[in-house]
Amino acid sequence: MTDKRPSPDALLRAAEREARGQLKIFLGAAPGVGKTYEMLSEGAARLRGGTDVVVGVVETHGRAETEALVAPFEVIPRRTIDYRGQAMTEMDLDAILARRPALVLVDELAHSNVEGSRHPKRWQDIQELLDAGIDVFSTVNIQHVESLNDLVASFTRVRVRETVPDSVLEDAEIEVVDIPPDELIERLKDGKVYIPAEATRALGHFFSKANLSALREMALRRAAMSVDRQMLEHLDASALPGAFAAGERVLVAVSELPGAEALVRTTKRLADALRAPWTAVYIETPRAEGFGTEEKARIAATLRLAASLGATIATVPAESVIDGLQAQVEGMRATQLVIGKSRRSWWFELRHGSVVEKLLRNVEGLAIHVIPADVSAPSRKVGQGFRWDAKPTVYAAVIGFVTATTLLAKLVEPWIGTGAIDLIYLLPVVAAASRYGLRPGLAAGVLAALAFNFFFLPPLYSFTITEPQSVLTVLVLIGIAAFTSRLTGGMRSRAAIGVRSAHENAALAAFAQALTRVSDAQSTADTVCVEVSRLLDVNAVLLAERDGQPAIVAAAPPASDLTPIDVAAADWAFKRGETAGYGTVTLNASDWQFHPLKTSMGVLAVLGVARNDGSDPVPSDRAVLLSTLVGQASLAHERLRLDDEMRELSVLKERDRLRAALLSSIGHDLRTPLTAVTTAIETVAAEHPDSAAIPVARAEMQRLRRFLDNLLDMVRLDTGALKLSIEPIDLTDAVSGAIHDLKDLLRGKHIDFQVPANLPLVRADATLLHHILINLLVNSAQHGGATGTITIEGRRTADAVTIAIRDDGPGLTAPDRDLFQVFTRGTGSDREGGSGLGLAIVKGFADAMQVGVRAGNHAEGGAVFTLAFVPVAAD
């Protein structure tokens, strides 16, 4: 590998880290693996070594062995925050900054701070500590990493609400705290993670062996990614050569030869097996100048195939394949190289050598996979730097050069003599070889030798050669022609490659600037089409989805309607996120080639390109340029979408703020008059105890109070003021308590109580669960049938404990409708009216406790609302 200079970006990042504190994260696959224990143990070792270590916040969860580890440390007292009449404690950030220890231990990186704290998230507190130059140890589970949140939820069926941005982990040292799934399950059974009742439910759901194995693999891979990235930054900053890697990086070299597609597919399988990123590179040498249409089309098709299979594609200009591959391997720190071995003649390898053999000799630390080339379809031989074909006018010019040189030689012969005339004949040879290539250069050499022999060597005006030195002169002229044509041909090819690269870079910069100057979707679409059409000399069209079908939003030049097969190809690109149409494996009968504009938000649009003459719209030398243009267009559309969402979010926030303010105002303004009215009713009841109006007034007053409580609860939901106090709860007692509080409303109703006393305990907030049950019972009481039966059934399932509350009314006319939205009311003869707040509160409180809730119709009639309690993951 050749020496290289340190990367300026890597040096800047290293300098920034030196000025900040260092963050170390103890990463676990699941609760109970011992992250906090390991953090405290390493902190204690630092303390014994003389480091100033304090505890900012540690959650022991009542575990005696963890509490014992905290004892030797100085613990910074937590700050008490008065929130809505409740005393809440959080880490005292200001006290730690004032104390300025060398190292602080901060548990639960993903924790959400109570409202009123300086930062909403604990990881933001840690960032401030790091900015102050304080080192931090912290803990987090893999399910709290933002980019993995959806993936974890897909198989654990538990969505974690508290997440940490991936950027926090990128600059941190990560230590995986890992134990085998079987050992963690044993810890769970022994009550070292949850109490026995909770452990039984957890084993059937979150803590299944399959889930734990998947989470463990994710944690190990995420740690390996961080180690690999940090190591590469260190290598770049230190300018150290080598292909060191904590993770694999695969490179495949493609060429114009048949069988390149097989190389790409082989590399795809290898990358999938290694779960590694991979790149397909084409080394563009001067030899490429002589490629015909077939070779160029093959290269373009191979690069498109690689891109469709998920590879990063690149075209690297270089003087030789070896130089280009070595530069690419060094640049991406590749660990695996897949290359084809073409079958060359011994004469070819004697003259040019073998690329594979040179790589094996020159590159260290690289695994090279050699795949034999496909010989079923031989490729056309191409000369390097030679231009064999020439027009008749070229040879006429060559004859003119030699003729003019002969006349010049005759004029100067009396002054310089015959011995120097052969040097003058070098002029037409060099001029023809450098300007027109090998064959015209050789022709000039032969003609110059013959003219020199005929006009200047004795016997004059005869082609007879009497002296050996004259033969040598002829051979030298021909040799100079071959050497000069080869040299100038290579220089011309390299210059052409350099000029094209410079033009492409300038074009990409101009394209990016043009996109930054537009701020609406239509202008962006127009700019993309105009610039792509100009840079690639193609027809360009941009399609967006309208009513489920792709529709043209911009074109350059203005395009006619697409044919049905064109629309089908564009629709395929939309739905599959894959290139379709001309030159691809999907709907290649289309005249257009469609490229999806893929972003993290999905496919936002599709760019189509085509040529009027029906040729390939993306030749090999333009494939990387088009890929870059598509990437920039995708980023521009993503920026517009994010801007739109931010504006919508601002509107929603303002609406929610106004709604919360209105609800809060109404709730507080009603409380005082309701208290006065309640006092008045009780006064009247004392004076007229037999009045029939008193029970009605009391019942209506209770209904108004419930409505007021719902308003205030809605405010708590909207402002994020819900604070959970999760504890084991007996569902039998919880349901009985709710029924008791509604005894006046439920008087006359038949309660079919089917909640077994031996149901397992569930983890929930007692106050919130009481509100949920109250609202569901009130809903059933209001909308039940004439018989007035409410059935409450508790059941233990394989992975949950459920409570179903069913009435005997007509049921829900639209059970699929989301009844849990704010101010949504059921439709039907006896389900009209009401505030529409009760079920919204049920949903909000249930989500806060990670309790499932659903509505539907029972097979025997009536509406049924079901609560499903599952173990909640916690450290």
PyMOL commands that set and color helices and strands:
alter all, ss='L'
color gray80, all
select helices_A, chain A and resi 8-18+35-48+64-70+93-99+122-131+142-144+146-156+166-170+181-189+196-203+209-238+260-274+286-290+293-308+321-332+346-352+355-362+392-416+418-424+426-436+438-456+468-516+521-536+564-576+620-687+693-718+731-741+766-783+838-848
alter helices_A, ss='H'
color red, helices_A
select strands_A, chain A and resi 23-28+53-57+74-75+79-83+86-90+103-106+135-141+173-177+250-254+278-284+312-317+336-341+367-372+539-546+549-556+580-581+593-599+602-610+726-729+750-754+762-765+789-796+801-807+852-857+863-869
alter strands_A, ss='S'
color yellow, strands_A
deselect
rebuild
show_as cartoon
